[in-house]
Amino acid sequence: MSFLNYARLPAILGIAIVAAVCAGAFEPVAAADEVVKFGAPLPLTGPLAPEGIKQQQGYDLWAEQANKAGGISVGGKKYKVEIVYTDYQSNTPRAVQTTEQMITQDNVNFLFGAFGSGAAKAASTISEKYKVPTIAAAASSSQVYDQGYKYLFGTFTPNDTLTTPLTQLVKSRAPDVKKVAILARNDLFPLAIAQEMEKSAKASGFEVVYFEKYAIGTLDHSATLSQMKSLAPQWIFVTGYTNDLLLVRKQMVDQQMKAPVVTMIAGPAYQDFIESAGQSAENLTSASWWHPAEQYDGKDIFGATSNFVKLFRDKYKSDPDYGQASAALCGALFQMAIERAGSLDRDKVRDELAKLDVVSFFGPVKFGPNGQINSLEPPVFQIQGAKPVVLFPQPIKQGELKFGVN
């Protein structure tokens, strides 16, 4: 949808809500004892809805593939996948409530984490309390995993695995770029990655001339951007979610803010952002945890990365982004752990997740002692010709860094 054109949003969300109500309807299930239920609290309405809907697409694709193959094998018996969705309306306290409801009322066997580091961390207190294995598809901040929890796992590497390659790349290609300005949404993941960017920038010899936070729901960034512009930064780094970053980018254009390098995390990883921003997306840099250009021969249900991309394109008529891929990965990892355990016993499945050391379509998967994945090298990319072009790492590099964002 075009920038801040919310006219289509009700229809999109309507589809999502219908999908949520009909969750698990990929194939009819024969009986309750032949079903394994996964709870998925998501922000299907509210400002985080674009991200929540994408995550749902990844879960749905995995469930569809699992059920087409007959379901999950558990001790010689096949169990159909059913996903129970609940819309927590982009409200973290509701994410906590719905997580408990899924465990105590919907009787889910396992959980997918809520979207984003903040909601995932808050809701993990509930899943830990009930000892329900949970895989978070979109939580990278170390604060999520420093709680000493046993049942929480995450498929995103720590935030510095994104910011360090970015700073090293810019330093090597543009030695004249010295001054960095950072603007961060005041929310767990966006703020944490901004703080990591500050550390990475200073470690690489950049001068951080500006660091400011904006409140969730901010609609006018003009004063902040004006102050930033007066400092003449050569690298502007902004964090937030899709709608936040579209708004910031539009107001930057309105103020005719230009810089050799402009980085935004995480919006440019999404095709929606690229289409909505149009020409103003050109030459924006970003980083994410996965890219369709990667080539892995996975041992999960999707197999090769190219097969996952094809299945996604066939179903959704677009290329998958890292959020959709991570969600599909969560399902695939649960399937592997359950089949290896030969049981739906939560502790046995939890132990198999902790022991995983396997190549997936997403890349090598191994969880650290804190439950966070530590086996991936996330790609850095730039929007060139309205498409993401991978700049790093070398094995999947597609182009060179370009300078100048108007």
C-alpha positions in Angstrom: 0.0 0.0 0.0 1.2 3.5 -0.7 2.6 5.6 2.1 0.2 6.3 4.9 -2.7 5.1 2.7 -4.6 3.1 5.2 -7.7 2.7 3.0 -6.8 -0.8 2.1 -5.7 -1.8 5.7 -9.2 -2.9 6.9 -9.5 -5.3 4.0 -6.0 -6.6 4.6 -6.6 -7.0 8.3 -10.0 -8.5 7.6 -8.3 -11.3 5.7 -5.8 -11.8 8.5 -8.5 -12.0 11.1 -10.6 -14.4 9.0 -7.4 -16.5 8.6 -6.9 -16.3 12.4 -10.4 -17.5 13.1 -9.9 -20.3 10.6 -6.4 -21.2 11.9 -5.5 -24.7 11.3 -7.8 -25.2 8.4 -5.1 -26.2 6.0 -6.6 -29.7 5.9 -9.4 -31.2 7.9 -8.3 -33.0 11.0 -9.8 -36.3 11.9 -9.8 -36.2 15.7 -8.5 -34.1 18.5 -6.0 -36.7 19.6 -4.4 -36.6 16.2 -3.6 -32.9 16.3 -0.6 -31.0 17.7 -1.5 -27.4 18.5 0.8 -24.4 18.3 -0.2 -21.1 19.8 0.8 -18.0 17.9 0.0 -14.6 19.5 0.4 -11.9 16.9 -0.3 -8.2 16.3 -2.8 -8.7 13.5 -4.2 -5.2 14.0 -2.7 -2.0 15.2 0.6 -0.3 14.1 2.5 -3.6 14.0 0.0 -5.4 11.8 2.2 -5.4 8.7 4.8 -7.4 10.6 2.3 -9.6 12.3 0.6 -10.6 9.1 4.0 -11.5 7.5 4.8 -13.7 10.5 1.5 -15.5 10.1 2.3 -16.2 6.4 5.4 -18.0 7.4 3.7 -20.1 10.0 0.9 -20.9 7.5 3.3 -22.0 4.8 5.0 -24.4 7.2 1.8 -25.8 8.5 0.5 -26.3 5.0 3.7 -28.2 3.9 3.7 -30.3 7.1 0.1 -31.3 6.6 0.6 -32.0 2.9 3.2 -34.5 4.0 0.8 -36.2 6.3 1.6 -34.2 9.5 4.3 -34.6 12.1 5.6 -38.1 12.9 5.4 -38.8 16.6 6.4 -42.3 17.7 5.1 -43.9 14.5 1.9 -41.9 14.4 1.1 -38.8 12.2 -0.3 -35.7 13.9 -1.8 -32.9 11.9 -0.6 -29.3 12.6 -3.1 -26.8 14.0 -2.1 -23.2 14.7 -4.2 -21.2 17.1 -3.9 -17.5 16.3 -4.8 -14.6 18.7 -4.6 -11.0 17.8 -3.1 -9.0 20.6 -3.6 -5.7 18.7 0.0 -4.5 18.9 -0.4 -4.2 22.7 2.3 -5.9 24.8 0.2 -6.5 27.9 -2.4 -8.2 25.7 0.3 -10.4 24.2 1.0 -11.6 27.8 -2.7 -12.2 28.4 -3.3 -14.1 25.2 -0.2 -16.3 25.7 -1.6 -17.4 29.1 -5.0 -18.0 27.5 -3.5 -20.2 24.8 -1.9 -22.4 27.4 -4.7 -22.6 30.0 -7.8 -22.4 27.7 -6.8 -23.4 24.2 -4.5 -26.1 25.5 -1.7 -25.6 22.9 1.2 -28.0 23.0 3.8 -25.5 22.0 4.2 -21.8 21.4 5.6 -19.4 18.8 6.8 -16.2 20.5 5.0 -12.8 20.2 6.4 -10.4 17.6 9.4 -8.2 18.5 11.8 -8.3 21.4 9.6 -6.4 23.8 6.5 -8.5 23.5 8.4 -11.7 23.2 10.3 -11.0 26.4 7.1 -10.1 28.3 5.2 -13.1 27.1 8.1 -15.5 27.8 7.5 -15.1 31.5 4.2 -17.0 31.0 5.5 -19.7 28.8 8.4 -20.3 31.2 6.0 -20.4 34.1 4.0 -23.2 32.4 7.2 -24.9 31.0 6.0 -24.6 27.4 8.7 -24.7 24.7 8.6 -21.4 22.7 10.5 -20.3 19.6 10.5 -16.6 19.0 10.6 -15.8 15.3 11.4 -12.1 15.7 13.3 -11.3 18.8 17.0 -10.4 18.6 17.8 -8.3 21.6 20.0 -9.9 24.3 17.6 -8.7 27.0 15.2 -11.3 25.8 17.6 -14.1 26.5 19.4 -13.0 29.6 16.6 -14.1 31.9 18.0 -17.6 32.5 14.9 -19.2 30.9 15.0 -22.8 29.9 12.0 -23.0 27.5 12.7 -20.0 25.3 14.5 -20.1 21.9 15.0 -17.5 19.2 16.0 -17.6 15.5 17.6 -14.2 15.3 21.3 -13.7 16.2 22.2 -10.8 18.5 21.8 -7.2 17.3 25.5 -6.5 16.9 25.7 -9.2 14.2 23.9 -6.6 12.1 25.5 -3.4 13.1 29.2 -4.5 13.1 29.2 -5.7 9.4 27.4 -2.5 8.5 30.0 -0.2 10.1 32.9 -2.2 8.8 31.5 -2.1 5.3 30.9 1.7 5.3 34.3 2.3 6.8 36.1 0.3 4.2 34.2 1.8 1.3 33.8 5.4 2.4 36.7 6.6 4.6 35.4 10.2 4.3 32.2 9.3 6.2 32.9 10.3 9.8 29.8 11.6 11.5 26.8 9.4 12.4 23.4 10.4 13.6 21.1 7.9 15.2 17.3 8.0 15.7 15.6 5.1 17.5 12.0 4.1 18.3 11.8 3.9 22.1 10.9 0.2 22.1 13.1 -2.8 23.1 14.4 -4.0 19.7 14.6 -0.7 17.9 16.3 0.9 20.8 18.6 -2.0 21.5 19.8 -2.2 17.9 20.4 1.6 17.9 22.5 1.2 21.0 24.5 -1.6 19.3 24.9 0.7 16.3 26.4 3.4 18.6 28.9 0.9 20.0 29.8 -0.5 16.6 30.2 3.0 15.1 32.5 4.1 17.9 34.5 0.9 17.7 35.0 1.5 14.0 36.2 5.1 14.5 33.0 7.0 13.6 31.8 10.0 15.6 28.3 9.7 16.9 27.1 13.3 16.7 23.4 12.7 17.5 21.5 10.0 19.4 17.8 10.5 20.1 14.7 8.4 20.8 11.2 8.9 19.6 8.1 7.7 21.3 5.9 4.9 20.0 3.2 6.4 17.9 5.1 9.6 17.0 3.6 11.2 13.9 5.7 14.3 13.6 9.5 14.0 13.5 10.1 17.4 11.9 11.8 19.1 14.9 14.0 16.1 15.5 15.0 15.8 11.8 15.7 19.6 11.6 18.0 19.3 14.6 19.7 16.3 13.1 20.1 18.1 9.7 21.8 21.0 11.4 24.6 18.7 12.4 25.3 17.6 8.8 25.7 13.9 9.5 27.2 11.8 6.7 25.5 8.7 7.9 21.9 8.7 9.2 20.8 5.6 11.0 17.1 5.1 12.0 15.4 2.2 13.7 11.7 1.3 13.9 9.1 -0.8 12.2 7.6 -0.4 8.7 5.1 2.4 9.4 7.5 4.3 11.6 10.2 4.3 8.9 8.0 5.2 6.1 6.9 8.2 8.0 10.5 9.2 8.9 11.6 8.8 5.3 8.8 10.9 4.0 9.5 13.7 6.4 13.2 13.5 5.6 12.3 14.1 1.9 10.1 17.0 2.9 13.0 18.6 4.7 15.4 17.8 1.8 17.7 15.8 4.0 20.5 14.2 2.1 23.5 12.1 3.2 26.0 9.7 1.6 24.6 6.9 3.7 21.1 6.3 5.2 20.4 3.1 7.0 17.0 2.0 8.3 16.2 -1.1 10.3 14.0 -3.0 9.8 11.7 -1.5 7.1 13.7 -1.9 3.9 13.8 -5.7 4.4 10.1 -5.7 3.5 8.8 -5.5 0.0 5.9 -3.4 1.3 8.3 -0.7 2.5 10.1 -0.6 -0.8 6.9 -0.3 -2.8 5.4 2.3 -0.5 8.6 4.4 -0.2 9.1 4.4 -4.0 12.0 6.4 -5.2 12.9 7.5 -1.7 13.9 3.9 -0.9 16.7 4.1 -3.4 20.2 3.5 -1.9 18.9 2.9 1.6 21.0 0.3 3.4 19.8 -2.2 6.0 20.6 -5.6 7.4 18.5 -8.6 8.2 18.8 -12.2 9.4 18.1 -13.9 6.1 17.8 -13.2 2.3 16.4 -15.3 -0.5 19.8 -15.2 -2.3 21.2 -17.6 0.3 21.8 -21.2 -0.8 21.5 -23.9 1.9 20.7 -27.5 1.5 18.4 -27.8 4.5 17.5 -31.0 6.4 14.1 -29.6 7.4 10.8 -30.0 5.6 11.6 -27.2 3.1 15.0 -28.6 2.1 16.9 -26.2 -0.1 16.6 -22.5 0.3 15.5 -22.2 -3.3 12.6 -24.7 -2.7 11.4 -22.6 0.3 11.5 -19.4 -1.9 9.6 -21.2 -4.7 6.9 -22.5 -2.3 6.5 -19.0 -0.8 6.2 -17.4 -4.3 3.7 -19.9 -5.4 1.5 -19.3 -2.4 1.9 -15.5 -1.9 3.0 -14.3 -5.3 6.0 -12.4 -3.8 9.5 -13.0 -2.6 9.8 -13.9 1.1 11.6 -11.6 3.5 13.5 -12.6 6.7 10.4 -12.3 8.9 8.4 -14.7 6.9 11.3 -17.1 6.5 12.0 -17.0 10.3 8.4 -17.8 11.1 8.5 -20.8 8.7 11.8 -21.8 10.2 10.3 -21.9 13.7 7.7 -24.4 12.6 10.2 -26.5 10.8 12.5 -26.6 13.9 9.6 -27.6 16.1 8.8 -30.4 13.7 12.4 -31.7 13.7 12.6 -31.5 17.5 9.2 -33.3 18.0 10.1 -36.1 15.5 13.5 -36.5 17.1 11.9 -36.7 20.6 9.3 -39.2 19.3 7.0 -37.6 21.7 4.8 -34.5 22.4 6.3 -34.4 25.9 7.3 -30.7 26.4 10.5 -31.4 28.3 11.7 -34.0 25.7 10.9 -31.6 22.9 12.6 -28.8 24.7 15.8 -30.9 25.1 15.8 -31.7 21.4 15.6 -28.1 20.5 18.5 -27.3 22.8 20.6 -30.0 21.1 19.8 -29.0 17.5 22.9 -28.5 15.3 21.6 -28.7 11.8 21.5 -27.0 8.5 18.1 -25.6 7.5 16.8 -23.6 4.5 17.5 -20.5 6.7 21.0 -21.5 7.4 22.9 -23.4 10.1 20.9 -23.6 13.3 22.4 -24.0 16.7 21.2 -22.4 19.9 23.5 -21.0 22.5 23.2 -21.8 26.2 20.8 -18.8 26.5 18.5 -20.2 23.8 19.4 -17.6 21.2 20.7 -18.8 17.8 24.5 -18.2 17.4 25.2 -19.9 14.1 24.3 -17.4 11.4 26.0 -14.6 9.5 23.2 -12.1 8.7 23.3 -10.3 5.3 23.7 -6.5 4.8 21.9 -5.2 1.7 21.0 -2.0 -0.1 17.9 -1.0 -2.1 19.2 -0.6 -5.7 16.7 -0.3 -8.6 13.8 -0.9 -6.2 15.3 -4.3 -5.2 17.4 -5.5 -2.3 21.0 -6.2 -3.3 23.2 -8.2 -0.9 26.5 -6.5 0.0 27.7 -8.9 2.6 28.6 -11.7 3.4 30.9 -12.5 0.5 29.4 -16.0 -0.5 26.0 -14.4 -1.4 27.2 -10.9 -2.4 25.3 -9.4 -5.3 26.7 -5.9 -5.7 28.7 -3.0 -4.3 27.7 -0.3 -1.9 26.4 2.9 -3.6 26.5 6.3 -2.0 24.0 9.2 -2.0 20.5 9.2 -0.5 18.3 12.2 -1.5 
